[in-house]
Structure formats: structure tokens, C-alpha cells
Amino acid sequence: MLSDRVQRTGNPSDITEAISVLRRIVQMTPEEDGNLAAMLNNLGNLFLSRFERAGDLSDIAEAISLQTRAVGLTPTGHTDLPSRFTNLGSSFVRRFGRTGDLSDVAKAISAHTKAVNLTPDEHPGKASRLSNLGSSYMACFGRTGNLSDGENGILALTEAIHLTPEGDAHLPSMLNNLGNAFKRRFQHLGNLSDAAEAISLQTQVVNLTPEDHADLPSRLMNLGGSFLSRFERTGDLGDIAESISLGTRAVSLTPEGHVDLPPMLMNLGASFRGRFERTGNLGDIAESISLGTRAVCLTPEGHTDLPFRLMHLASSFQRRFERTRDLGDIVESISLRTRAVRLTPEGHAGLPGVLTNLGNSFRSRFEATGDLRDITESISLGTRAVSLIPEGHADLPNHFNILGNSFVSRFDLTHDAFDISEGISLLTRSVNLTPEAHADLPSMLNSLGGSLQIRFEHFGDLDDVTEAITVLTRAVGLAPEGQSVARCRSNLGNSYMHRFGRTGDLNDATEGLNNLDQAVALTPDTHANLPCCLVNLGIAWYQYFTSSHNQGHLDTAISRFASAATSSTGSPQHRFQGATCWAWLCNQYYPKSQNVLTAFKTTIDLLVLVAGLEHTVQLRYATIEGYGDLPVEAAAAAIRLGRLDTAVEWLEQGRCLVWGQQSQLRTPLDELKAHSNEALANRVVEVSRLLENAGSSRQHSTTTTFWEGKVSLEDEALKHSQLASERDRLLEDVRAVPGLENFLQPLRCAALLQHLPTSGPVVVLNIHEDQCDAIALRAGSEGMLHIHLPGFTLQKAKQYRRMFAIQLWCHGLRVQDVGQAEGSVTGRAVGRYRNKTGDDFTVHDILKGLWEDIVKPILDVLGISVSECPIHMLPRIWWCPTGPLSFLPLHAAGIYRGTEVESIADYAVSSYTPSVTALTQRVEMDFPIDPQVSGLFLTCQPKASGANWILGTIGEVSAVHAQGNTLGIRTLNLAGDDVTASGCLEYMEQYSSIHLACHGIQDTSDPLRSRFLFHKGKLDLSSIMQKNLPNADLAFLSACQTSTGQENLPNEVVHLAAGMLAAGYRRVVSTMWEIGDGHAPQVASDFYQYLWSHRPVGSGSHFDGTLSAYALHHATQQLRGRLDNTDQSLLAWAPYVHYGY
């Protein structure tokens, strides 16, 4: 029969068919029929069965409605009334488990109580009804934490056992329920006697269960869960070993395909995760992830438990991340938890926990990357979770704790007083709501104490740090041995040291150092927290040194920082922090020691890891913003110690970091293919291409409010992280090939010297507060030339930079900011001439200072003198500046008034290069351009939306196009509406060179959104950098501020000209500030006339930009000759610059 088949198989289609049949029977049965109550009860049970499989709340609502009606139709004294109350109570409990609605569990307790009261003690069903009542009380206790509910639950369950005779088949399940009740109370209160009772009862259950009994695996797993719970409180490795042993046996007894196998695997994975948290054995967490992954794979889509299995697996990935700081693990955790949230219906009792855990993962990623969007999302998720939890919920303190920590984490970045105040408020509530004996109390106290310490650091209220010490002392006293107490001691030690810094009380220093020492001693060598603990200890010893002036204390501080920096575990951020402190102290106190070089080398190497390819380009720029001076400081130290080669290598490795990474992703792999590894080379190329696209275009999941979209975007983030890891592994494989040991490693100075241009030197300028130097590199020279610049200082560079910006502003040429709406963009030059300020530094003064203090001394040492030879015979010079010099026109340095007028233009043709490596790569790979694409594409965009018209661009490109046509050069001119921004990208692939005459916008908030304005769309830097143009030759950017750069990233090349170089253009003409719409057409005309008049014989229709630097030199000098020598005239021709080869 159908009912038998339903009971036997539980097949959803059979249940649905049975519901349909029985519903028709019920509908045809009159109300007064004596059998109707039984039919309603049975139909309700079927709806309950379907709910338990599919999770549809309408099914459980229908079950309750039918069972309520059945109870109502059953007369008092009827023998079936108690069982119908039991069924109704069970349905209320099931719905409570889904929604968390306390009224449901209250109704369940009421129904089960009635069932118990209506059942005589001698009735065989009395024990099971007491057990159901006890389980309902325990469900309520788990929700509210109300101790009376727990007591009532245990009493009912105990009475049920007393009524169950020895040998009864139901006794093991009764004992098991009571054991679970004691375990639940233990988890809430932490009373070890409850854990012991749970283990004792569940051990009896296992002993009473025959080896071949179907319930043995689940009972083994329950017992293992109790051992796990006790282990989490005591840290007794014997308990966790027993838990794993029991769980392993349970899994081995559960056949493939069994419905209980996935939860068995998940629970066993939880035990392995627990042991990992105690021992740090990475094999355990790997096994936990393996088991969790298998459990998830065995769980079909739509299964009600899938979200929670995803959450458990995500927890294992997060724990491994916390130990190893492998970013891929926390990205995986976020991806899994995002999927879990999407699968958890609104109103589900588990939704707050899912939201909070996802928020916690976002906070972990924020602490690894500093991405503000992550911590903002964490707070948003946590706030929503808290809003869904009613007052009195037992889990509320944990939610408050996690949300409070997120607010504190954001305060660390933003320093918004609201965040720290809200964080402390939530953490205080968390502590106040947590019972004294609760196992989570020490970590909550630790969070609160840490937040008070942070507020003291920023606002200096001594009461905060004193309160922090009190709270953290309590946390240390309550915390179990292991990492929990280590974290508490680390925070306590920091708090004592902060108070010592304020009061000078040596007792505080002693307590601080003692606690920090213990924190390090309690942290295993392989634990990710070790570098952080060592950094804290190093800071404390240095702080103590500043008071004691004992050289031994300084040396101890240096030693601790060095240990943190060179640790084999821990996040790159914490190791980098240790390295920067190590390098700074060595440089400050032992400037002649070779340890300075060791420390700075470690620091530069770690900087590359901190801003790794697993991050988006935008995030990498944000990460390195605070460390922009590091390569310059390191280079200054190397120069001081006579290591010019090291100085150049560090500048190459640490400057233009993101630009170099993007360029490296496009490096041709001919050398690898030549070693008969074409398949490996092809995979490196493919992974690099995907990685470049991900880094440039991937969006954060906060850009959408739909969970489907969030899941997709976090999956992209996961793929991005996996690509970065795969590329690292591929490079290891490549470097294992004989002859390729240094493949894509930072170039040594000797390698750079092999591919320098022969037409002139490359001059690297290092401007640091201690000294200013130039290093000249020349082709054919074995060494480098050090040129000390005693007349120049970092302070003077900053002053020139500031005053030059003022002069630009005074002349209507201020650098545009993204905050300025596009509607306010005026011509390629903005505004009318304004009278200069009364400041002594005019444009003339600044250019003269650059000439006398930097450029002329360099030319003198290099032996470059004034020459009367034709322009194309002048030597070239490539400038590679650092810091504020990156924003100053070295190519225009000179004296333009008086009897001794001279400038760099009289000596050499100037170009710029983002880095020496970028230039040597162009020299090394100066391959012929494909004749099929050799040509010039021109476009003007005179009437872009939101910007003033620049009608001069029409004539500019038309004239150049006409000149090209006359000479038979392959050219194409599309103006205004005739080409879109995306269409321009396609033409960049079809023509080797491009001339863009339009508005340019420098976006200071997001450099990759710097853009050219088209009539139809915007051509942004991100889109350009994603292009790979192997035949790209020249890009002439006749637009404003296309090589302006970003002031907060002076040692990165974050401008449109750099984007063109990154896309593959060999040379770029661009502008450092706004250009005049009146002069730009003539500059362009003179430029191309020179270029084309010097074409090699037989060039045909080909376009060749090789002489572009000379052509620009000619064009700007022509414009200079047509103008006077006022500041305004200097600013008219000086913005034009040449980048590249």
C-alpha cells in the first residue's frame, strides 16, 4: 500500500501522492464522522514528513492546522488524545527549529505537557511523551538560555528513563536524549560535571546498541560530539582523540548513499577542526576540509541542511586562514558563506547565525587586505543579524561580540569616533549578557579589553587603559591554556605598556613585558599569530629602551622584529610590519651595519607579498599608499653603504610595483618555449591573462544587493585567488627547469645594464630626507655612476611641488580632481589667466632651481655639453624620478631669463620612464611591427557630454590626417559620434599608433577610473590596461593631464600615459597638466611634420614612431620660440612629455 511505501522509502513523490489521496478522502468525510480526527492527524503527519524533507514552511503550517483540528475533534478521555497532542507538539517544535519563534516552542511545551498529564504512569507511552516534553524544554533553553527551562528539560528526560525498564528497546534513545540535554547545558554554562554526565550517558547508549544496529553510527557520533564539547572547554587532547576515533568509526559504519552520511562527515570534520585549533597540525584542518567538502558534495541542491553544511566547511577554511594567512582560504570561506546566505530563507531561525558568520569572514579578509568595503559589509551583515534576534536569545551575546569587533576593526582604519564607541557598547553588552561560567566569556572579555586599549591609544583617556587592564586580567584568569590565553596575555601586555608610556610606572613595564613574553612562549612556532606577538613584544622593548636607554633593550627589540619578519608563518602584513620596524631601527641606530641591508631586503621582498596579484589593482594601490617612501629610504641606505646596484634593484622592485606586476603578466615566454616547455608556457600565458583581467575588472560583492549577484562576484574573487596561487605554482615549476632558475624574478642590476638604450643614459633620482642622489646607468658601462646632489633636499622638492601646483592654479591650469564634476571640465586648459600670488617661487624660479640643483650637476658629471648639432643627433636622457620629483618638469629645467639663458633642451632630448626595467624591456623586445597594422588612428572628441567644447581638436586631427594621406601613410580619422569608447579600443588593435585629441580626467580616488571623455562613453585606464597590443608603437595623448600621476602614490605611475605603456605602446606623448586648445593643434602638426620628414626611405604606408622623442623636442621648442618668456608661456610648452623608448 501507498502508506507502507511512504514509511519505508520516505520518497517525496510518494509523500505528495499520499497527501493528495488522503486530502480527497478528508474532504469527502463529514465533520461528524468519528474517523475524521484520525484522518486529519495522519494527513498532518504526512505534511510534517514533507516539511522535514523539503523545508517548505507552508507544509508545517498545514500540518499544525490539521493536527490542531484533529485534537479539537478528539473528545476528552479518548485514548488517542495524548498521542495527538504529542504529534501537534512535535510539529510546533519542528517549526520552532526553523523560525525560532518562541511562541511555537511554548505551544509545543504546552501540547507535550497535556500529553504527559493525560497519560497514566503505567502507560507504555508515558516515557516517550516525557522525553518529547524534555526535548521541547531543551530546545527552549537553547534559544533563551533560561536555566529553569534546562532544569525542567533534564527532569522530564530523567523521569522518562526511570519509567523505562532495562532491556526496553527505547531505553538507548532515552539515554541519548538526556545525554544531549546535559551536553547542551554544558555548552551554555561550562560546568564540567554536565559534560561528564553527558559522556557517561551516551557511553551507556553505545554499550547498549548492538554492532549491527542501524542507530549505532549516530550514537557513536553523538558521544564523539560530547567529547568534542568537553575538549573545547578543557583542551584535553585525550578527549579530542576519542571524539575523532568515535566519529571515524561512525563514518566507517555508514554505507555510501545513506542519508546520515553527510552529517556524519561534517561532524567528524568538526572534530578534526577542533584538534587543529589546539595543536596547529595542518594535516587535521586539511582532513576537516576534505570531510566537509565530501559532505557538501553529497548534499543535493535544495536540501534544507545544505546552508549549514556550507557554513561548517567555511569555518574550516576560515580556521586554516587564521593559522596560515593564505588569502585563498578566507576567500573560499566567504564564497561558501555567501552561498549559504542565499540558500537560507527569510524567517529561518538559522539566518542570523549565517549572516553573522559571513560578516565575520568579511572582517577576517578586511584585516588581511585593508579593503574598507569588506569591513563595511561585515558591519552591514552583523547589524542585520542582530536586528533579527529577539532580546533574551542565548546567542545574542556572540552576535554582539562579532559585530562589536567589526566596528572596532573599522575604527582602526577610519578613526571615526562613532565606530569605536559603538564597538565598545556592543562588546560591553556581550560581556554583560554572558554568564560567568560560559566558555565564551574569556574571548568576549579579551575583545572588550582590546577595544578599550585602542580607544586609549587614540584619545588618551587613562581610565580606558586602566579599565582595559582590569577586563583583560579577568580574561587571563578565565581563559583555558593555549592560544586563547596567549591572545589575552598579548592584549594585556600591550595595555600595560600603553599605560607605562603615559605614566612611566616601571611596574607597568614589567607586567607588560612579562605578559608579552608569555604570549610569545605560548604561541607555537608554526602559528600565524606568532609574528604579531613578536611585533608587539618588539614594540614593547623599544618603548622600554626609550626610557631606560639600555642598549641591550634596543637590541632585544631589533631581535624580536627580525624574528617576526623572517617567520615562516603568519600574514605578510604582520611580517612586513616587523620588517619595517627592524629596518628602521637598524638604519636609525646602526647606520653603518650590514644588517641594515638585510633588514631592508626583507622589507622590500615582503612589500611585494603584501600587494600580491591575488588582490585587485585598485586594492594593491590602496595597500601600498602608506609605504610609498619605503623603496626610497631603502635605496638611500644602500647608497650610503656604497651598494649602488642594490639601491637600483630595490627601487626597481619597490617602485612602480603595480605597473611592474601588470607588465610582468604580459612578458613573452619565448625563452620558456625554447626549453621545449610549450604546454607549460601556454598555461602560464593563459593564467596570466585571466589574472590580469581579474585584477583590473573584478568588482566587489557590495556592488550588488542581490544574493545571486553576490554569490557570483564572490565566486569570481575565489577564482581570482586560485589563479594567483596557480601562477605561483606554475612559476615554481618553470624555475625548476635548468637554465630558468631566475624566470620572472626581479632583475639583478647586471641584467638591467645589458639592455640599456645606446642613445643616452638613464638617470634614477632618489630623493630622501637624509640625502638626495642620482644614479646614472649607461649602455656599455660595467658600473653605475653615483652623483650626489647636496644642493637639493626632500623639503625643497616638496616645496617646489607645492608652489608649482599653486602656479598652475594661478594660471588656470590646476590639476583636475575627480571630485570636480565632469560638467565643470573646461577646455583642454581651464579658466583664464589669474595673477600669480605674491610668493617668491615663480615658475622661472622653480625651473631654475631644478636646473642648478639637479639637472646641470648631472649633465656635468655625465660630460654632456651644449651642442649645435641637429636635434636628431642630440643625446637622449631618460629621467626616472622618485617622490615629489615625479610631479616636477625636469625636462623643462633651465634658466630662461638674463644673460645666461640655458636649459636641458640645449643639451639633450628628455624622456621619462616609469622604471629602468620598463625601458630595458622595450629595448630588448624592440621587434618589427606587423606591416598589416602599421598605421595611425586619429580621433577627436570635441563635444563630450558634461565638458566644454574643444573645437580646436577638429582641426588638429584633420590636419594631421591630411598630412598623412598626402604622404601615403595608412591613417584613419573618426571624429565625435563616429567612434565609441569601446570602438576606439578595437581600432587600437588594428592600428599600431593612435592620436587622441579629447578631454582627459585624472581620478584621484580611483586611479583606474582615470579616463578619456568620448561623445559616446568613457575610455578608462582599466580598459586600456586590459588590452594586449603586441604591435603598439606610438600613442599621442593630446589631452589634459595624461601623465599627471597621483600625489598620494608618487612612486607609482598611475596615469593614462602609464596605461598606454602597460597596454604595450612603446612610446607615449602625454601632458603633465592642462594644455591650451589654441596651442595643441600646432604642437601636433609640428610633431608629425618632423616625424614624417625623417622617415626612412622606402617606408611606404607604414607609420614609425621611433623618433617621437626628437619630434616632441622639436615641436615644443618651436612653440617656445613663438612665445615670450613669461611664466604663462613656459607653462604652455612645458606640459608635453615623452615616455618610453
MIBA-785421 format. One record per residue (C-alpha): x, y, z; residue in one letter. Coordinates in steps of 0.2 Angstrom, whole numbers, plus 5000, padded with zeros to 4 digits. Each point is the difference from the previous one (the first is absolute). Example, Ala and Ser with C-alpha at 12.3 -4.5 7.8 and 13.67 -1.06 7.14 Angstrom:
506249785039A;500650174997S;
This chain:
500050005000M;500550184997L;500150045019S;501249855002D;501150064986R;500050185008V;500649935016Q;501349894992R;500850114987T;499550185006G;500050044981N;499450184998P;498949964985S;499249865010D;499750125014I;499250124988T;498949874992E;499449945018A;499650175005I;499050024984S;499049845003V;499750035018L;499550184998R;498649954988R;499449875012I;500050135014V;499050124989Q;498749874997M;499949955019T;498650095009P;500550105016E;499049885011E;500949854994D;500949925015G;501549954989N;500350184994L;501250055014A;501149854996A;500050044982M;500550185004L;501349955011N;500849884987N;499850134987L;500950135011G;501449875003N;500349984981L;500150194999F;501350005014L;501049864991S;500050114984R;500650155010F;501449905007E;500649964983R;499750164990A;499950135014G;498550094993D;499250105014L;498349994992S;500149815003D;500350015019I;498750145001A;498849884992E;500549855011A;499750115016I;498350064993S;499549824997L;500749935016Q;499250145010T;498349964992R;500349815004A;500350045018V;498450115001G;498949864992L;500749875013T;498949995015P;500750015018T;500549835006G;500349934983H;501449885000T;500850094985D;500050175007L;501750005008P;500849934984S;499250144990R;500650135012F;501749924998T;499950024981N;499550185001L;501450045012G;501249924989S;499550104985S;500150165011F;501849955005V;500449974981R;499450174996R;500950085014F;501649924994G;499750094984R;499450175005T;500650025018G;498350075005D;499849985019L;498249984999S;500249844990D;501149925013V;498850065014A;498549924991K;501149844998A;500450005018I;498150025004S;499549864988A;501349885006H;499550045018T;498249964997K;500549844992A;501049955015V;498750055012N;498749904991L;501149855000T;500049895015P;501749945007D;499749824996E;499650054982H;501449934988P;500150174991G;500250115016K;501949994999A;500150054981S;498850155004R;501150065014L;501549994989S;499150104987N;499550135013L;501850005007G;500750034982S;498850154998S;500650085016Y;501849974994M;499650084983A;499350155010C;501550015011F;501250004985G;499050154993R;499950105016T;501349935012G;498750005014N;500749885013L;498249955006S;499749944982D;501649895001G;499549945017E;498349954995N;500649924984G;501349895010I;498749955013L;498749954987A;501449904990L;500649925016T;498249955005E;499849924983A;501549895003I;499449955017H;498349944992L;501049904987T;500449825006P;501749934996E;500149914984G;498650114992D;500450044982A;499750185003H;501250025015L;501650044989P;499150154991S;499350065017M;501850005007L;500650084985N;498850145001N;500450035018L;501950004996G;499750134987N;499050115013A;501549995011F;501250044986K;498950154995R;500050075018R;501949975000F;500350104984Q;499050145008H;500750005018L;501649914998G;499749895015N;501249854998L;498949895010S;498650024987D;501349954986A;500549855011A;498149955002E;499750024981A;501549894996I;499549875013S;498249994993L;500549994982Q;501349875004T;498649895007Q;499050034984V;501549944990V;500249855011N;498249954999L;499950014981T;500449844990P;501450014987E;498849984986D;498750125006H;499650144988A;500150135013D;501749965006L;500950124988P;499050155006S;500249955018R;501949994998L;500050174992M;498950075014N;501349945013L;501450064990G;499150175000G;500050015019S;501949965000F;500250144988L;499050125011S;501049965015R;501650014990F;499650184995E;499850055018R;501549905007T;501249984986G;500349825005D;500749914985L;499449845006G;498250064998D;500350064982I;500949844995A;498549905007E;498850114991S;500949974983I;500149815004S;498249995003L;499550114985G;501249904989T;499149845005R;498350074997A;500550054983V;500749834996S;498449925005L;498950114989T;499849944983P;500250114984E;498450084995G;499350005018H;499050155005V;501050025016D;501749994991L;500250194996P;499750065018P;501149865007M;501450074988L;499750175006M;500049965018N;501649904998L;500850154991G;499550115015A;501049895011S;501550014989F;499850195000R;499950005019G;501749915001R;500850114987F;499550155011E;500949935015R;501549924991T;500250104984G;500349844990N;499650054982L;499649824996G;498550015012D;499250154992I;500449934982A;499049845006E;498650115007S;499950094983I;500049844990S;498649925011L;499050164999G;500250014981T;499449824999R;498550045011A;499550154989V;500349904984C;498849875007L;498750125004T;498850044986P;499550174995E;498450055009G;500449905015H;499550095016T;501749965008D;501050064986L;500350185006P;500649945017F;501249874992R;500750144989L;500250115016M;501049865009H;501149974985L;500350195000A;500550005018S;501449884996S;500650114986F;499950155012Q;501049905014R;501349954988R;500250184994F;500250065017E;501449895002R;500950014983T;499350174994R;499849934983D;498850124992L;499249874989G;499349915016D;499050155006I;499450044982V;499449824999E;499250025017S;499150164994I;499449924984S;499349855010L;499150115013R;499350114987T;499349854991R;499349945017A;499150175003V;499249994983R;499349835004L;499450055017T;498250064999P;499450165008E;499249965017G;501149855003H;500749985018A;501749974993G;500150154989L;500850125014P;501449885003G;500349984981V;500050194998L;501250025015T;501249874994N;500150074983L;500350175008G;501449935010N;500849934985S;499950174992F;500950075015R;501449874999S;500350054982R;499950185004F;501449985013E;501049914987A;499850134986T;499450165007G;498550014988D;498850125008L;498649924990R;500249835009D;499950085017I;498550104995T;499149844994E;500549915016S;499150145010I;498550004988S;499849815002L;500350005019G;498750145002T;498749914991R;500349845009A;499950095017V;498350084994S;499349834997L;500449935017I;498850045014P;500650055017E;500349865012G;500749884986H;501449905007A;501150044984D;499850185001L;501650045010P;501049914986N;499250104987H;500350165010F;501849955002N;500349974981I;499250164995L;500950105013G;501649934994N;499650054982S;499750185006F;501650015009V;500949934985S;499350144989R;500550135013F;501849944998D;499950054982L;498850155000T;500350075018H;498150055000D;499650025019A;498349934997F;500749834995D;501049985015I;498650065012S;498849884991E;501249865001G;500450025018I;498150015004S;499649844991L;501549915008L;499550065017T;498249934997R;500749844994S;501049985016V;498650055011N;498849874992L;501249865002T;499949895016P;501650005010E;500349814997A;499750014981H;501449934989A;500050164989D;500250135013L;501950015000P;500050044981S;498650135003M;501050085014L;501650004989N;499050094986S;499350135012L;501750035008G;500950014983G;498750134994S;500250115016L;501949994997Q;499850064982I;498950155006R;501350055012F;501350004986E;499050124990H;499250115013F;501249985015G;498749985014D;501049915014L;498449925007D;499849904983D;501749925002V;499749975019T;498349924996E;500849904986A;501349925012I;498649965012T;499049914987V;501549914992L;500649945017T;498349925002R;500149924983A;501849935004V;499349925016G;498549924991L;500949954983A;500549824998P;501849964996E;500550024982G;499750134987Q;498550075009S;501150065015V;501450054988A;498950124991R;499450075017C;501850025007R;500550094984S;498650135002N;500350015018L;501950034997G;499650134987N;498850095013S;501350005013Y;501350084988M;498850134994H;499750055018R;501950005003F;500250124986G;498850125008R;500549985018T;501849945000G;499649875014D;501449874998L;498849875008N;498950024985D;501549974988A;500449845010T;498349934999E;499850054982G;501749924994L;499649845011N;498249984992N;500750034983L;501449875003D;498849875006Q;498950034984A;501549974989V;500449845010A;498349934999L;499950034981T;500649854990P;501450044987D;498849954986T;498650115006H;499450154989A;499950115016N;501849985004L;500750154989P;498650115008C;500549955017C;501950034996L;499650174993V;499050055016N;501549945010L;501250094989G;499050165002I;500049985019A;501949985001W;500350154989Y;498850105011Q;500949945016Y;501750054991F;499450184997T;499850015019S;501549895006S;501250054986H;500749825003N;500849944984Q;499649825004G;498150055000H;500250084982L;500949844994D;498649895007T;498750104991A;501049994984I;500149815003S;498149985002R;499650104985F;501349904990A;499249845006S;498350064995A;500650054983A;500849844996T;498749895007S;499549854989S;498150035004T;498850145003G;499350134989S;501150104989P;499350165008Q;500649955017H;501749944994R;500150164989F;499650115016Q;501449915009G;501250024985A;499750194999T;500350025019C;501649894998W;500650114986A;499650165007W;500949965017L;501549944991C;500150154989N;499750125014Q;501249925013Y;501349904990Y;500150094983P;501649934995K;499549825004S;499849874986Q;498449955010N;499250154993V;500149934982L;499349835007T;498650085008A;499550114985F;500149854988K;498849915011T;498950155000T;500050024982I;499749824996D;498550005012L;499350164992L;499749904984V;499149875010L;498950125009V;499450074983A;499949834991G;499149964984L;498649925010E;499350175003H;499250124988T;501150144992V;499050135010Q;500349915017L;501849984996R;500250194997Y;499050035016A;501149875010T;501750084994I;499450185003E;500750015017G;501749924996Y;500450114985G;501650065008D;500749835005L;500949974983P;500850175001V;500649985018E;500749834996A;500950074985A;500750145010A;500749885013A;500849894986A;500850154992I;500750065016R;500749835002L;500850004983G;498849874992R;499450104984L;499449834992D;499049965015T;499250175001A;499549994981V;499349825003E;498950065015W;499450154991L;499549884985E;499249885012Q;499150125011G;499550144989R;498749994986C;499549845008L;498349984993V;500650064983W;501449875000G;498849865005Q;498850044986Q;501550014988S;500749835006Q;498349924997L;500350044981R;501849944999T;500349904985P;500549825004L;501149964985D;501449955011E;498949875009L;499449934983K;501849994994A;500249875015H;498749894992S;498750055013N;498750074988E;498549925010A;500750085016L;500350164992A;498250004992N;499349975018R;501050145007V;499450124986V;498249955003E;500050015019V;500950174998S;498750064988R;498649955012L;500950075015L;500250174991E;498250014995N;499549955018A;501150135008G;499450144989S;498249974998S;499449895015R;498650095010Q;499749995019H;498449905005S;499450165008T;499650074983T;498449905000T;498649985012T;499449834993F;500749845008W;500149924983E;501150144994G;501149995016K;500249814998V;500650034983S;501250145004L;500749915015E;500349854989D;501050114988E;501050065015A;500349815004L;500649974983K;501150155000H;500849945016S;500249824992Q;500850074984L;501350105011A;500449845009S;500149904984E;501250124992R;501149995015D;500149814998R;500250024982L;501550115002L;500849885013E;499849874986D;500850114987V;501550055012R;500349815003A;500549994981V;501950014998P;500550174994G;498350095005L;500450015019E;499850195000N;498450004988F;499050165004L;501050035015Q;500450195004P;501550044988L;501750025007R;500950164996C;501249914989A;498549944989A;499350184999L;501750064994L;500049884985Q;498550084991H;500250195003L;499650114985P;501650054991T;499450184996S;500250075018G;500149965018P;498649965012V;500050115016V;499149935016V;499750145012L;499849955018N;499350145012I;500049965018H;500050105016E;501849955004D;500850024983Q;499650034982C;500949904986D;500049964982A;500649834993I;500550014981A;499949844990L;500849994983R;500149874987A;501749924998G;500550055017S;500449865013E;499550115015G;498950145005M;500450185004L;499550085016H;499650185000I;499750085017H;498850155000L;500550105015P;499150164994G;498349915000F;498949935014T;498449915002L;499350165009Q;500450104985K;499249874988A;498450015010K;500150195000Q;500250014981Y;498649874998R;498950105011R;500450174992M;499949934982F;498349945004A;499550185006I;500850074984Q;498949884989L;498550065010W;500450184998C;500249984981H;498349904998G;500949844998L;499649915016R;500149815000V;498249935000Q;499349905014D;498749874998V;499050095012G;499850144987Q;498549954990A;500349964982E;498750144996G;501350125007S;501449944988V;500550154989T;501149994985G;501649904999R;500650155011A;498850075013V;499650175004G;500850174996R;501650065006Y;500150065018R;501350115008N;501349905009K;500150005019T;501350105009G;501049855004D;501950014995D;499949844990F;499550034982T;500049874987V;501750084994H;500749985018D;499549825001I;500749954983L;501650095004K;500149915017G;499849834991L;501350054988W;501350065012E;499749875014D;499749844989I;500150004982V;501550114996K;501149905013P;499549844992I;500450064983L;501750065006D;500449835007V;499449914985L;501050114989G;498550064989I;500350174994S;499150134989V;499949944982S;499750094984E;499649844991C;498349964992P;498649945012I;500149824995H;501849995004M;499850075018L;500349875013P;498549945009R;499749995019I;498749905009W;499450075017W;499449875013C;499550115015P;499349965017T;498950095012G;499550184997P;501250014985L;498849894991S;498850154999F;501350134995L;500550034981P;501949955000L;499950004981H;499750195001A;501350045013A;501050154995G;500450195002I;498850104988Y;500450185005R;501650105001G;501649994990T;500449825003E;498449924993V;500249814999E;499049845003S;500049824999I;499350014982A;501750084995D;500949845005Y;498949854998A;498349934995V;499049955016S;498949855002S;499349925016Y;499849825004T;499049935014P;501449885005S;501749944993V;499249834997T;498650074990A;501350094988L;501249854999T;498549894995Q;499650114986R;501850004994V;500149815001E;498449974992M;500050144986D;499349884987F;499450064983P;498250054999I;498849894990D;499850104983P;498249955000Q;499650115015V;501350144998S;499150164999G;499250145009L;498350015007F;499450185005L;498450055009T;499450175007C;498650015013Q;499650195000P;498349995008K;500149875013A;498550005012S;500250105016G;501650094994A;500350174990N;500249984982W;501849994993I;499850044982L;501850024997G;500249815000T;499049994984I;501350104990G;501449915009E;499649834995V;499350054983S;501750084996A;501049865006V;498949884990H;500250104984A;501950005002Q;500049825002G;498949974985N;501150114989T;501549895005L;499149844997G;500049955018I;498749885006R;498850115011T;498250015006L;499150145007N;498449985009L;499350155010A;498750025013G;498549894998D;500949894987D;500949905013V;499549945017T;501249975015A;499949814997S;500250024982G;501650105003C;500749855009L;499749894985E;500950134988Y;501450005012M;500249814995E;499950044982Q;501250154999Y;501850005008S;499850195005S;498750115007I;499750195002H;498650045013L;499550185000A;498750025014C;499750045018H;501049895013G;499449985018I;501249955014Q;499049915013D;500950025017T;498849885009S;500149864989D;501550014988P;499449864988L;498550114997R;501050144992S;499350024983R;499850084983F;498350084997L;499249944983F;498350064993H;499549825003K;500749935016G;501650025010K;501649914996L;500849965017D;501749955005L;499449835006S;499349964983S;501650054992I;501149905012M;499049844995Q;500550024982K;501549904994N;500750094984L;501649914994P;500150124985N;499750165010A;501250144995D;499650185004L;498550085010A;499950194999F;498850055014L;499550184995S;499050015016A;500150085017C;501149935014Q;500349834992T;501649975010S;499650105016T;500149865012G;499249995017Q;500750105014E;499749865014N;500949874989L;501650104994P;501049844997N;498749924989E;499550054982V;498250025002V;499550104985H;499349974982L;501750014992A;500549855011A;498549914995G;500550014982M;501749945004L;499349855010A;498849964985A;501649984989G;500450174992Y;501850034998R;500050195002R;498750125006V;499850194998V;499050075014S;499750155011T;500450045018M;498750135002W;498650094990E;500450054983I;499450144990G;498749974986D;500950134990G;501749935000H;499749825000A;499649994981P;501650084995Q;501049895012V;499349854992A;500350064982S;501850045004D;500249835008F;499449904985Y;500850114987Q;501749975009Y;499649815002L;499549984982W;501450114992S;501249885009H;499249844994R;501249874993P;500049984981V;498849874994G;498850015015S;498549994988G;498450015010S;500849955016H;500050115016F;501650005011D;500050095017G;501949965003T;500550195000L;498550065010S;501150075014A;500950104988Y;498450054991A;499350065017L;501650095004H;499850094983H;498250055002A;500150075018T;501650104995Q;499050074985Q;498650055012L;501250075012R;500850114986G;498350074996R;499750055018L;500850125012D;500849955016N;498650045012T;499549875013D;498449974990Q;501049974984S;501149875009L;498549915006L;499349994982A;501449904992W;500749915016A;498549885003P;500549894986Y;501049855005V;500649844991H;500049835008Y;500849844995G;501349954987Y;
